[in-house]
Every structure is written in structure tokens, then in C-alpha cells.
Amino acid sequence: MLEGLVTKLADTPWSIALHESLYMYAITESTHVMSIMLFVGTIAMVDFRLLGISYTKVPVSHMLSRILPWTIAGFALALITGSMLFLAIPIRTYHSIWFRLKLLMILIAAINIAVFTFKVERDKAAWDLGPVPRKSKICAVISLTAWA
């Protein structure tokens, strides 16, 4: 079923235009890499703060409020450019074990983000400048591992 959908996707004018373009694929791929750097870089900053490695004098709530907009922007751009890259060569990408592994790690990271946001982070005001709870540190390690 997915195989047929991917094959149909490869035959669309958008897919053909993207993979036959002299510059568009390269621009899209470069933008994708830079957006991943922005997204993962800002997440790593928060993770290092939670682990007590850096930014220890900055309250977690302040850090999150300042960095989160950049993280969301990086994620949105990575999602758009990643979708374009998949559209450009859907059959080869679909069959790539590395692409599937990447999707699995993104899923693990997304679940970790949801757990942190809806369970762990709720009481962050209590540990803003004090010791960070073990749950937060576990989420930070999972995050760094998944995004690496």
C-alpha cells in the first residue's frame, strides 16, 4: 500500500521538478541541514541546562521561553524542507534503512518531548534555579541521544 503511494508520489510534477532542478534540491538540502542545526542546537542547549552542564545560573523557565520560539521555527523549517526532500526522491528514500532509522529516532524524541512537556515540566517553577529533578535529567539524556 505505501509502496504504491510512494510510486505515485514520484510521478507527480512536483517530485519531478524538485529532483530535476539544477539548484532547488541543493538549496532545499542545505536549508534542511541548517534548520536541523537550529532545532537540535536549541534543544541541546536546554538539555545541557537540565543536566547542569551549562547555563546553570539561568532559570529553566526563562531559558525555555527565550529558546522555544527558535526551536519551533527550526522544527517547522526542517519539517517543510524534509518533506520536500522526501518528495524529490520518494522511492529511494522510502527504501532507505537510514531514513527509517531516522524516523524511529524522531518518534522516540517526539515521545520524550511530550513526556517532558506534559508530565515533567509542569512543576519547573519549583526547580527553576535549584536542583533539577532526576526525571528532567533522564528526559535530557534521551533527547540528546535521540537527536544525535
N, C-alpha and C positions, 0 to 999 in steps of 0.2 A: 504494500500500500504506500509506504513512504517512498519507496524506490520509484514508483510511478509519478508521484508528486514532484520529486526531485528532478526527474527526467523532463517533465512538463515545464518546470521552472527554468531548466537550462535552455529551453527552446523559446523563451519569451524574448521580445525585443530588448527589454531592459538588461537581461543577462548577457545577451549577445553584444550589446553596445558597451557594457562595462568591461567584458574580457577582451574585446577587440580594440578598445580605445588605447591610443598611444600613451596618454597621460593619466586618465581618470583612475585606473586601477592603482597606479603608483601613488597618486595623491591620496586616494582612499586608504591605502595600506599605511602610508606614513601618518595620516591623521589618526588612524586606528591605534597605532603604536603610541603616539603622543597622548591620546585620550586615556589609554590604559595606564600610562605613566602618571598622569594626573590623578586618575581614580585610585590606583593601587598606592601611589605615593602618599596621598592624603589619608588613606586607610592605615597605612603603615605608621604614619605619624601618631595617629590615635592609639594604635596598638602598642607602640613603644611607650606612650604616656601611661597606658593601663599597666604595662609591665614594670613601670618605674625606671625605664632606661633613659628617657629624655623628657623634657618639658615638665619636670616634676613640680615646679613652682606655679604652673598654670592649672587652674581648676578644670576638671574634666568637662564640666558643663560649658565653660567659656570656649574651650578648645573645640568641642563638638559644634557649638553654634557658629563659630567662625569658619570651620573647615567643611562642615556638612554641605553647604551650597557648592563648594568646589568639587566635592566628591560626587554629588548628584550630577553636576554638569559633565564631569569626566565619564560617569556611567552612561548618561544619555548619549553622549557623542560616541562612546565605544559601542553602544548597542546599535546605533544607526550605522556607523561605518562597518561594524562586524556583520550586520545584516547585508550590507552592500557587497562585502567581500564574499559572503556565502552565495549571494545571488549571482555574482560574477562567475563562479566555478562550483555550482552546487553538487554535481555528481562526484567529482574528485574529493570535495570537502566532506560530503556525507559518508564516503567510504574510508576516510582517514581515521585511523585509530587514535591519532593525536588530537584530532578535533573532538572526538567522542570523549576522550580523557579530559580535555579542556572543559567540555560541557558538564561533566561529572564534578570536576573541581569547582566550577561556578555554582553548581547546585548545592554542594556542601557549604560553600562560602555564603550563599544566599540563606540557607537554613540557619547558619551561625549568626548572620546579621539579624534575622528575625528573632532568634532566641535572645540575643543581646538587647535588641530594641524593646521587645515586649515583656521580657522576664527580668533580665539582669539590670538594665539601665534604669528601671523605674525608681530605684532608691539612690540614684547617683548623688543627690544633694547631700546625703549623709556621709559620703566618702569623697567629696569633691577635692579636698586638699589632704585628707587623711589617707590611711592605708586603703588601697583598692582591694575589694573582696576577691577571694580565690576564683569565684565564678567569672569575674571580669577578665582575670588573667588567663583562664582557660579559653575563653572566647577569643582573646587576643592571640594566643598561640595557634588556635585553629585557623583564625583569619590569616595570619602570616604564612602558615603552612599551605593553606588552600590557594592563596594568591601567588605564592612563589611558584 
